Amino acid sequence: MEPHQKFAENLRAVRADVGMSQETLGAQAGLHRTEVSLLERAERDPRLATIVKLARGLGVSLDELIDGIE
């Protein structure tokens, strides 16, 4: 699995675990909902700054979003 695909899987799972919609996550992270959607479908590679914003928006550590990426 490619790194951006594993990230997409992790992002989708963590967002579901915290019970947050893509729209709410986007608002919390300062991103548009479509950006969250593209990242969750692995159609866009995330930048480090974006990963940090998403982790903060979700209230989780960076480790949870990049777990299993080698």
C-alpha positions as CSV (number, residue, x, y, z in Angstrom):
1,M,0.0,0.0,0.0
2,E,1.3,3.4,-0.9
3,P,1.9,5.9,1.9
4,H,-0.9,8.3,0.8
5,Q,-3.3,5.3,0.6
6,K,-2.5,4.3,4.2
7,F,-2.9,7.9,5.3
8,A,-6.3,8.0,3.7
9,E,-7.3,4.8,5.4
10,N,-6.1,6.1,8.8
11,L,-7.8,9.5,8.3
12,R,-11.1,8.0,7.4
13,A,-11.0,5.6,10.4
14,V,-9.9,8.2,13.0
15,R,-12.6,10.7,11.7
16,A,-15.2,7.9,12.0
17,D,-14.0,7.0,15.5
18,V,-14.4,10.5,16.8
19,G,-17.8,10.8,15.1
20,M,-16.9,13.8,13.0
21,S,-18.2,14.6,9.5
22,Q,-15.9,15.7,6.7
23,E,-17.5,19.1,6.8
24,T,-16.9,19.5,10.6
25,L,-13.3,18.3,10.3
26,G,-12.7,20.7,7.5
27,A,-14.0,23.6,9.6
28,Q,-12.0,22.5,12.6
29,A,-8.8,22.1,10.6
30,G,-9.2,25.2,8.4
31,L,-9.7,23.1,5.2
32,H,-12.5,22.8,2.7
33,R,-14.6,19.6,3.0
34,T,-13.6,18.7,-0.5
35,E,-10.0,18.7,0.5
36,V,-10.8,16.3,3.3
37,S,-12.7,14.1,0.9
38,L,-9.8,14.1,-1.6
39,L,-7.4,13.1,1.1
40,E,-9.7,10.3,2.4
41,R,-10.0,8.9,-1.1
42,A,-6.2,9.1,-1.6
43,E,-6.7,11.4,-4.6
44,R,-4.3,14.0,-3.1
45,D,-1.0,13.6,-1.3
46,P,-1.1,15.5,2.0
47,R,1.5,18.1,2.9
48,L,3.0,17.9,6.4
49,A,1.2,21.2,7.3
50,T,-2.1,19.6,6.3
51,I,-1.5,16.5,8.4
52,V,-0.8,18.7,11.4
53,K,-4.0,20.7,10.8
54,L,-6.0,17.5,10.5
55,A,-4.5,16.0,13.7
56,R,-5.3,19.2,15.6
57,G,-8.8,19.3,14.1
58,L,-9.5,15.7,15.2
59,G,-7.8,16.2,18.6
60,V,-5.4,13.3,18.0
61,S,-1.7,12.8,17.7
62,L,0.2,12.8,14.4
63,D,1.0,9.2,15.2
64,E,-2.6,8.1,14.8
65,L,-2.8,9.5,11.3
66,I,0.5,8.1,10.1
67,D,0.4,4.8,11.9
68,G,1.6,2.0,9.6
69,I,3.3,4.2,7.0
70,E,6.8,3.1,6.3
